[in-house]
């Protein structure tokens, strides 16, 4: 196959992918999780043990749908479940679970708000990122870097576990 044909095929695949994404229906993650059999009780109805189990059920359910959490180690299990239950899972989003190459990333410090930037710089940014930030925003006072209070992110499912081939 000639290089021009390969480039054309890649462009067509890319455009097909964009068309599929743009034509997909946005739905709240909570609706899709409930339809897949995952109950979402209010956080106050769960004791700490039940809440931890429910949180991991939600995390794994999201990953099967192609939605993956990131930067959660600053939150306790209860704080994370509460934020998911009361906000994140209610937002309409596009899911394409039949396409394992697709991933929806849910960054728990990714809003761009001042608070999230502070949390990112405190718990997640490496030294290179911190230097780059200060170069771009020299007037900012960055918090001292700290180890996050929880250790969950290394255990979270990643998009890579799904492979690259579409699920049929």
N, C-alpha and C positions, 0 to 999 in steps of 0.2 A: 504494500500500500504506500502510495506517495505521501510525502510530508504534508502537502496541501490537503489531501483527502483526510489524513488524521486530524489536522487542525479543524477542518470543516466538521468532522464527526464530533470533536470535542466541543465546538461551538454549538452544534445542534443539541448535544447532551446537556450542555449548560442551559441553553434556552428552554429545553424541555423541563429541566429541573426548576427553573424560575417560574415557568408557567404553572407547574404542578403546585408550587408553594403559593403563588398568588391566587390560584383558584381554590385552594383548600379553605375549608370553613374554620374560622376562629371559634374556639369553644373554651369555656373555663375548664381548667385542669380538674377542678373538683367534680364537675359533671362526668368527665371521662373516667376518673378514678371510681366514682360511685357505680357507673355503668359496668365497670370491669369487676365489681364485687367488693371494692374496698370501702368500708364504712368510714365516715369522717366525723366522729363524735366531737363535740366541743371540748377543748383542752381541760376545762374545769371539771368535766365528768370523769376524767381519767386520773388514777393515782400515778405516782412516778414510774412504777414498773409497767403498768398498762400503757402509759404514754410512750415510754421508750420502745416498746414492742410495736405500737401503732406508728411511731415515727419511721422505724425501719421498714415497716410494711408499705408506707407511703413512698419512701425513698426508692424502694425496689419497684413498686408499681410505676412510679414516674419513669424510671430507667427503661422499663419494658415499653413504655410509650415513646421513648426517645427524648426524655427531659431529664437533665442532669444538674444536680445541685453543686455549687462551688462556694468556697470561702464561708464555711459554716462554723469553724472552730471557735469563734468568739461568742457563740450562742450556746446556752445549755440546751438539752433536749426539749425541755418545756418551752423555752423561748423560741426555738426553731419551729417546733410544731405549731405554736401559737401564731407566729408570723406567717407560716404557710397557710394554716387554716383560716386566718382572718384577713389575709391580703393576697398573697402570691397565688394560691390555688383558685382564687375568684377571678383573676384577670384572664380575659379571653386571649388565647394564643393558638398558633398553628402547630399542629402535631402531624407527623407523617410516619407513624409507627411501622408501616409496611416498607419503609426505606431506611435500612440501618445506616446508610451514609449520612442521614439527616440527624441533627441533634439540636435540641432546644436547651440552651445553657441558662440556668437560673443562678445568677451571681448574687449572693446575699449581701454584698457590699458594692453592687454595681450600678446603683441609681445615679451616681454622679453628684449626689448631695454632699454637703460639707461634712455631715456626720459619717457617711459611708467612706468618703475620701480619708477622713481621720482614722477610721477603723482599718481601712486597707493599709494605710501607711504604718500604722501601729503594729498590726499583726501579720500582714501578708507580703508587703513589699520587700524585695531584697535591696541590698545596698545600692546596686546599679540603678534600680527604679527610683529610689529615694534621691540619689544625686541628680538624676535626670529631671525629676519633679522640681527640685530646688533650682536647677538651671532655668527651667521654664517659668517658675513662680518663686523668685528669690525672696519675695516679701512673706511667704508662708512660713509658719512655725510648725515643723513636723513633730509629732509626738516621738518620744524615745521608742525604739522598737522593743516589742515584748513578745514572748512566747504566748500564743493563744491559750485561754484557760481550759479548752477542751481539745480532744484529739479524735476527730471524726473524719475529717476530709480525706485522710489517707485510705479510709475504708469505703468511701463512697464509690458507687458504680461509675464507670467512665464510658463514654461513647465507644471507645475502642473495643470494648467487650462484645459489641454487636457485630463486628466485622464490616465488610463493605458491600456484600451482595444483598440485593433486595429480598425481603421475605415474601414468599408467594403463597 
